[in-house]
Amino acid sequence: MAAGDDRSPNYPPPAKRQKKTSTTTAAAASSLGLDVLLEIFMRLPSLATLVRAALTCRAWRRAVASSPDFRRRFRETHPAPLLLGLFFDPPDATSVQAPAIPIFPTFVPARAADDRDHTAAVRGGDFFLLTSLQERPGGCWDIHDCRGGYILVGNRAQKVMAVLNPLARRSERFFDFGHGSEDTTHHGNAMALDARLLCSEENPKSFRVVRATVFSSDTGDWSILPWVDVLPIHPPMEYKPWLLNSNMRAKGLLYWVYSNRKHMLTLDTATMDFSVAELPKLVMSRECSFAAGETIDGRPCVVYALKFGVCLFFQRIDEDGVKRWLMDKPTSLGTQLDAIFGKLKDKYSELKVMAVSDGFAYLATSLRYHCAYATTPSWVLSLCLETMKLEKLFQRPYEFESCVHPYVMSWPLSLVGNYGRFALKDSP
């Protein structure tokens, strides 16, 4: 032992022991057959855990990426969405003036302090969008949609839209806000649709941006969709059926609600045809809030909230043979709120439905008394539509009216195909 070295000669250096153990483990793991390896991966608890495991080495990554059947089976056996967090539009997202410094949406991670893989996924991504947008011109970037691991953002001042991939820390495409996105008209009135994303489960690298026109990532061009007679009765000239720009969808369906809250415009993305249906009379009240989305099995639904009561609406055929939105699962959440907040619940007047996605509704508390100096925070909660169980997510220092965009982890591009630094080179 060298002079000045006070380590005991009876114990080998920790680094060498760790290397030996690591080498032994890697050798044992590499001896597993492909079927056994994929079966082990199938038993992992979440997509975040699978990603960390599969990216350990090129061989494991290739095994997962080269098997579309494994990807399909893993999705089927892990149907619950892995919520990484929620995006919020900037407070002045509606402004058309361009500040010198870009203003970005905010991102709040979902609580998962005990899930190291979940935390690693968030920390490894660019959820503050600095990498993707910091070199772009000034202006306010607001979120139009969030789907399939991508987010669609727009800058009204610069008339630019962009599709970003926070997990991959890159921007997929920037394109002119104006091309193909002109407002359509109905009975002489402007009809503006906010943009939505369509993503492919079979090919995660492919996406489309939809308004009354469609931008395809495969072709780089816009195409025009056929319009629809949006109301069953010709409205009076002074009537303007503006559309509310809210992020609502079910699997295969996109929704836009009219400002009178009586009708909802639907786009079937399988046929790319528009249709119009009446909403339940309950949602016409300005005292309630609602949003359309899907259950965990992809069934379209409308979630409605009034005070602390929540109910679901599903489309069914009524006694007259007409397809309508009919009420289901009326539930009072007062008892659960008492258990969560205790006496603090008395400071809130209602729950607001902010978004519905992948079998969960995202709700926000509203203060009973509005005050510019109020110190009581507004809470964001998730409601499981299958069990109707509430869970606290996080709090905000103020009440907010902007849209909420849940970011659910989707199958990453790093586990699709074999390319780049993950490709496994065959031995000569």
TORZATI-213498 format. One record per residue (C-alpha): residue in one letter; x, y, z. Coordinates in steps of 0.001 Angstrom, whole numbers, padded with zeros to 6 digits, always signed. Layout:
<recs>
aXYZ/...
</recs>
This chain:
<recs>
m+000000+000000+000000/a+001390+003408-000976/a+002453+005866+001686/g-000321+008142+002811/d-002998+005715+001629/d-005087+004880+004722/r-007395+002363+003019/s-007400-001134+004442/p-005669-003733+002212/n-008396-006208+003160/y-011037-004463+000991/p-010745-003787-002747/p-011483-000250-003982/p-015289+000340-004327/a-014962+001387-007962/k-013418-001927-008979/r-016067-003922-007098/q-018849-001909-008762/k-017311-002464-012201/k-017043-006194-011638/t-020653-006426-010481/s-021814-004304-013420/t-019905-006485-015884/t-021356-009658-014387/t-024903-008293-014505/a-024527-007129-018102/a-023158-010524-019153/a-026049-012339-017478/a-028616-010000-019028/s-027116-010353-022508/s-027536-014108-022331/l-031313-013785-022164/g-033214-014789-025277/l-035298-012169-027097/d-038630-013679-026034/v-037574-013843-022376/l-036232-010281-022461/l-039447-008873-023945/e-041542-010822-021445/i-039560-009240-018600/f-040038-005803-020153/m-043772-006499-020467/r-043980-006822-016678/l-042462-003402-015971/p-044879-001064-014167/s-044938+001894-016573/l-043757+003261-019893/a-041236+005497-018117/t-039634+002429-016510/l-039562+000608-019846/v-037795+003523-021531/r-035054+003651-018887/a-034563-000107-019100/a-034612-000352-022898/l-032099+002470-023362/t-029558+000740-021110/c-027820-000702-024163/r-028228-000823-027940/a-029247-004491-027972/w-032137-003949-025542/r-033232-000821-027345/r-033204-002677-030656/a-035223-005562-029197/v-038030-003216-028152/a-037882-000869-031146/s-037943-003646-033739/s-041106-005288-032397/p-044387-003500-033292/d-046220-006440-031708/f-044494-005787-028362/r-045428-002099-028608/r-049080-003012-029190/r-049169-005553-026336/f-047456-003200-023890/r-050057-000515-024619/e-052878-003018-024109/t-051514-004210-020761/h-050718-000673-019543/p-053877+001283-020528/a-053685+003814-017666/p-052137+007080-018922/l-048817+008166-017440/l-049430+011853-016709/l-046129+013740-016652/g-047724+017117-015960/l-049949+019886-017296/f-049224+022822-019578/f-050876+026218-018998/d-051129+028997-021558/p-049406+032285-020664/p-051764+034834-019022/d-051612+037134-022069/a-051754+034435-024734/t-054564+036302-026523/s-052412+039365-027115/v-051343+039988-030709/q-048525+042371-029749/a-045039+040904-029765/p-042892+041529-026670/a-039141+041631-027289/i-038602+038551-025099/p-040616+035416-025992/i-043262+034361-023465/f-043650+030608-023072/p-046378+028385-021630/t-045812+027104-018102/f-045484+023447-017156/v-046257+021923-013771/p-045109+018298-013220/a-047556+015830-011761/r-046693+014691-008245/a-044589+011533-008412/a-041901+012001-005774/d-041728+008254-005144/d-041411+007325-008846/r-037793+007778-009942/d-038553+006830-013548/h-041350+009401-013784/t-039073+012087-012319/a-036251+011148-014689/a-038564+011462-017704/v-039569+014993-016690/r-036034+016093-015837/g-034675+014744-019097/g-037158+016656-021235/d-037460+020259-022370/f-040826+021051-020781/f-040061+024751-020436/l-039549+024784-024228/l-036341+026793-023960/t-034322+024563-026283/s-037026+024533-028948/l-038157+028181-028925/q-035519+030396-027351/e-033907+031226-030715/r-037248+032180-032269/p-038576+035786-032490/g-040373+037473-029601/g-044067+037127-028956/c-046365+035026-026850/w-046453+031291-027527/d-049779+029689-026603/i-050634+025988-026780/h-053245+024775-029253/d-053048+021073-028504/c-051066+018386-026721/r-051199+014829-028052/g-049019+011827-028878/g-045972+013252-027109/y-046133+016432-029217/i-047389+019903-028374/l-048700+022355-030962/v-047901+026000-030168/g-048711+029216-032001/n-047324+032749-032005/r-050028+035134-033215/a-047730+038124-033445/q-045238+036253-035638/k-047969+034209-037424/v-045974+031048-036836/m-046958+027620-035534/a-044657+024859-034340/v-044889+021196-033393/l-042539+020393-030505/n-041436+017199-028803/p-040485+018050-025182/l-039287+014531-024326/a-036931+014468-027313/r-035905+018094-026613/r-036463+019219-030198/s-038836+020970-032555/e-040326+018801-035294/r-041501+021533-037652/f-042203+025263-037907/f-044718+026535-040466/d-046574+029683-041412/f-049669+030295-039298/g-051468+031770-042297/h-051080+029129-044976/g-054198+027046-045209/s-055563+028387-041930/e-057959+031090-043106/d-061257+031330-041275/t-064127+029571-042958/t-067554+031148-043186/h-071087+030055-042554/h-074042+032236-043507/g-071676+035157-043902/n-070168+034847-040408/a-066538+034055-039699/m-065987+030631-038182/a-062532+030193-036631/l-061340+026774-035462/d-058417+026404-033120/a-055813+023967-034380/r-055562+020346-033247/l-053006+017571-033560/l-053633+014141-035040/c-050974+011537-034272/s-050483+007987-035482/e-050072+005180-032951/e-048502+002986-035606/n-046028+005650-036722/p-045219+008070-033860/k-043066+010160-036217/s-046105+011127-038300/f-048615+013843-037341/r-051220+016155-038854/v-052414+019628-037815/v-056147+020214-038310/r-058257+023367-038510/a-060717+023678-041363/t-057635+022569-043284/v-055047+019863-042645/f-051253+020190-042548/s-049435+016868-043034/s-045919+016219-041730/d-045474+013632-044492/t-046186+015999-047401/g-045523+019404-045818/d-048697+020761-047475/w-052153+021978-046434/s-055358+020429-047788/i-058897+021797-047470/l-061650+019879-045676/p-065284+019964-046863/w-067429+022189-044629/v-070833+021336-043147/d-074153+023139-042711/v-073524+023887-039063/l-077066+024605-037887/p-080299+022806-038720/i-082134+026137-039092/h-080946+029155-041038/p-080068+031689-038287/p-081069+035366-038453/m-078525+037704-040009/e-077585+039256-036674/y-076841+035850-035130/k-073153+034944-035032/p-072483+031324-034073/w-068893+031827-032943/l-067028+028723-031887/l-065465+028413-028454/n-061829+027445-028883/s-061363+024716-026308/n-059218+021610-026446/m-061747+018767-026544/r-061450+015405-028214/a-062190+011724-027913/k-060297+009028-029742/g-060936+009664-033408/l-063185+012694-032798/l-062427+016413-032430/y-064952+018798-030845/w-065653+022542-030997/v-068535+024118-029048/y-070600+027098-030212/s-070734+030170-028021/n-074447+029638-027346/r-073425+026260-025809/k-076297+024598-027641/h-074474+022819-030460/m-071144+021061-030819/l-069218+020670-034058/t-067554+017263-034470/l-064849+016171-036889/d-064516+012430-037442/t-060803+012029-038182/a-061359+008625-039800/t-063508+010114-042575/m-062506+013799-042115/d-066203+014753-042178/f-067853+017417-039995/s-071193+016957-038230/v-073217+018932-035676/a-075124+017663-032625/e-077135+019283-029856/l-075623+019431-026398/p-077587+018583-023226/k-079688+021501-022018/l-077880+021467-018664/v-074618+022687-020193/m-076258+025788-021659/s-076208+027386-018196/r-073376+029893-017759/e-073106+028798-014116/c-071673+025410-015014/s-068522+024219-016750/f-068006+021227-019011/a-065587+019605-021432/a-065726+016695-023859/g-063228+013859-023876/e-062985+010098-023608/t-063094+007382-020974/i-060172+005019-020434/d-061583+002691-023113/g-061970+005523-025639/r-065706+006113-025261/p-066686+009764-025983/c-068199+011606-023014/v-069011+015067-021687/v-068043+015896-018080/y-070249+018537-016466/a-069708+020333-013136/l-072041+022605-011171/k-070910+023731-007708/f-069397+020532-006243/g-071503+018105-008264/v-070200+016279-011339/c-071906+014064-013884/l-071061+012398-017179/f-073014+012373-020428/f-072750+009590-023010/q-074292+009439-026462/r-077150+006930-026617/i-080239+006299-028688/d-083284+007683-026820/e-086929+006533-026913/d-087520+008389-030177/g-084597+006654-031858/v-082491+009841-031821/k-078843+009830-030778/r-078454+012241-027849/w-076151+013040-024948/l-077780+011399-021894/m-076777+011774-018222/d-074801+009123-016367/k-072938+008866-013024/p-074222+011980-011206/t-071872+012352-008230/s-071473+014828-005390/l-067810+015427-004579/g-068464+017349-001357/t-067457+014497+000960/q-064204+013883-000903/l-063413+017611-000890/d-064002+017764+002870/a-061541+014908+003320/i-058965+016617+001088/f-059271+020238+002215/g-061093+020129+005533/k-062432+023577+006485/l-060502+025081+003602/k-063283+023825+001326/d-065513+026590+002680/k-063338+029127+000868/y-064183+027583-002512/s-067475+028047-004320/e-067263+025462-007109/l-065208+023137-009249/k-064460+023950-012869/v-063825+021362-015566/m-060582+022334-017305/a-059926+019286-019504/v-060943+015657-020072/s-058378+013199-021408/d-057607+009474-021295/g-060237+008621-018678/f-059542+011550-016329/a-061161+014944-015830/y-058943+017779-014623/l-060749+020158-012279/a-059820+023448-010635/t-061213+025062-007493/s-062742+028531-007686/l-062649+030944-004737/r-065923+031893-003041/y-064864+035529-002784/h-062749+037035-005536/c-060037+039345-004269/a-056914+040673-005960/y-054940+040024-002770/a-056406+036618-001951/t-053887+034237-000367/t-055912+031036-000766/p-054430+029082-003698/s-056399+027470-006473/w-055994+023698-006590/v-055857+021433-009633/l-057324+017975-009095/s-057780+014867-011206/l-061012+012863-011255/c-060911+009238-012423/l-064016+008774-014572/e-064145+005046-013826/t-064066+005272-010011/m-065112+008961-009598/k-062245+009345-007119/l-060574+012742-006640/e-056843+013294-006224/k-054916+016500-005529/l-052297+017313-008132/f-050837+020720-007257/q-051818+024267-006399/r-051541+027517-008284/p-051009+030911-006609/y-054004+032393-008435/e-057186+031403-010207/f-056815+030813-013921/e-059194+030776-016839/s-056831+029508-019527/c-056998+026033-021008/v-055194+023174-019317/h-053325+020700-021516/p-052474+017346-019878/y-049179+015935-021143/v-049385+012144-021146/m-046231+010197-021929/s-046501+008525-025333/w-044333+005914-026965/p-041011+007734-027559/l-039351+007959-030963/s-036190+006486-029434/l-038032+003141-029215/v-039257+003123-032812/g-037070+001693-035579/n-033292+001348-035546/y-031367+004449-036475/g-028845+006997-035232/r-026722+006352-032177/f-029112+003619-030971/a-028632+001378-034010/l-026866-001919-033370/k-024166-002491-035973/d-023847-006033-037184/s-020505-007694-036699/p-018446-008156-039880/
</recs>
